Amino acid sequence: MEEQGIKKIQKKQKPNDSLKKNILAYDDEKQTLFRFFGIELTAPKGLKNPRIVYISFILINCILLIILKNLIFN
């Protein structure tokens, strides 16, 4: 009975481990987008259009910052 409980726990832990490996660990397969003052911006090799993803992330964050700033100071 205890063995079944242990197997269930192990099954639940395996997807989390593989998820961490797939998303966070891309050291072997990475692509460099650009270097600026010794800072290197990298992305996983499987990511399509990584420059567009990073630029849109930066633009959306700037827009949100401006909106929040206007809401707070008005």
Contacts in CASP RR format, 6 or more apart in sequence:
PFRMAT RR
TARGET T0000
AUTHOR 0000-0000-0000
METHOD contacts of the structure
MODEL  1
MEEQGIKKIQKKQKPNDSLKKNILAYDDEKQTLFRFFGIELTAPKGLKNP
RIVYISFILINCILLIILKNLIFN
26 42 0 8 1.000
26 44 0 8 1.000
26 45 0 8 1.000
29 44 0 8 1.000
29 45 0 8 1.000
29 46 0 8 1.000
30 42 0 8 1.000
30 43 0 8 1.000
30 44 0 8 1.000
30 45 0 8 1.000
31 42 0 8 1.000
31 43 0 8 1.000
31 44 0 8 1.000
31 45 0 8 1.000
31 50 0 8 1.000
32 40 0 8 1.000
32 41 0 8 1.000
32 42 0 8 1.000
33 41 0 8 1.000
33 42 0 8 1.000
33 43 0 8 1.000
33 50 0 8 1.000
33 51 0 8 1.000
33 54 0 8 1.000
34 40 0 8 1.000
34 41 0 8 1.000
35 41 0 8 1.000
41 54 0 8 1.000
43 50 0 8 1.000
43 53 0 8 1.000
43 54 0 8 1.000
44 50 0 8 1.000
47 53 0 8 1.000
END
